[in-house]
């Protein structure tokens, strides 16, 4: 959907103009037979003249158009805003051409306003889709490169780039085709000298705004850093704007207020400088008094330091004697600790020797066959309890397991076979123990280190059987 098309003989035609811009009647392109070969100025695809339900004239693409044509994908709101802008421009006495492209293709104006007096041009852009500050500034710069002013217009509620480039936000009319009732509600301000700040101007007819801008009665003004808090009408609410449309008299009022403010600041600075010098003189007198007082105190302090030095020297000698005594005591304690550690190590080695001797004697009481017999009974018990055969981790006992043989079901420790009674302190109190008979169990439990319920025996004889019964 677009408002312009290329006529095969006359070139560009505009559906918003009574004579289509080429002295043609609408009926000469609308529902004619044979149909005139109109094309889209953007993508070159075929278009045909149509009327909307509100009797708005436009050109629609024929089937099979390119999905990338910008004119074809523009929304109805976008087209309506372009129509309203074109009508406002024409009411201001300027010509308005829709969808005007640059010769080099660097831009395409939604509505290009051209002065009938001096030929000055100004682009009016309907911007309803989201766009970044950088992108809209870049598109504005392209117009500036061709010496063309531009104003961006949006009917959205929130316009984040409103002060990034020359722009206004508008409120659509009801019905939306009533172009004279479209209002500017953001982007236009005036300076209140008594308040010392800018005030937003709302409910200005869009047609009036367009006329003022084209007539250079309004300018897009960069607001001074101190004045960027804009007061909203009807309350104490404010918003921040770094630039906005306004009249020259308000720009001059801001400059006048800034000059007045600077004069006030200069006078205030002069008063502060006078007060600073007076304060500096007072401080200088006070410093001299303090210097004399400090000299007196310094002399007194020197005498106190001399006396303190004598006292410190006496204390130092006392502390030195105490330090030497403390070092002697520390050395004696260290010697005693070393001797105690040596005696404890000797005692530990003797205990280990005794435990190893006892373990050697303990294991000499059973033969290899008796050990195998005992291990088989443990394995059978584990199969009954866990359905898993308990196997020894090693063939010999180790100190960690009280010189007994650790047996495992899989990776889980099942218990210890025949730990030495003299080394039971090395086992965890909850460790399960397996021995040959009640005599060995009595030796184990007599130590008091293993609960009798944790000791299992198999009533095996103390001596190896040599005959079969």
PyMOL commands that set and color helices and strands:
alter all, ss='L'
color gray80, all
select helices_A, chain A and resi 26-28+70-73+76-91+133-145+179-181+206-214+225-227+248-364+368-386+399-401+421-426+438-445+452-454
alter helices_A, ss='H'
color red, helices_A
select strands_A, chain A and resi 4-7+11-14+47-51+57-61+95-101+108-114+121-126+149-154+167-171+183-186+189-192+197-200+204-205+219-222+229-231+238-240+243-246+391-392+405-409+412-417+433-435+455-457
alter strands_A, ss='S'
color yellow, strands_A
deselect
rebuild
show_as cartoon
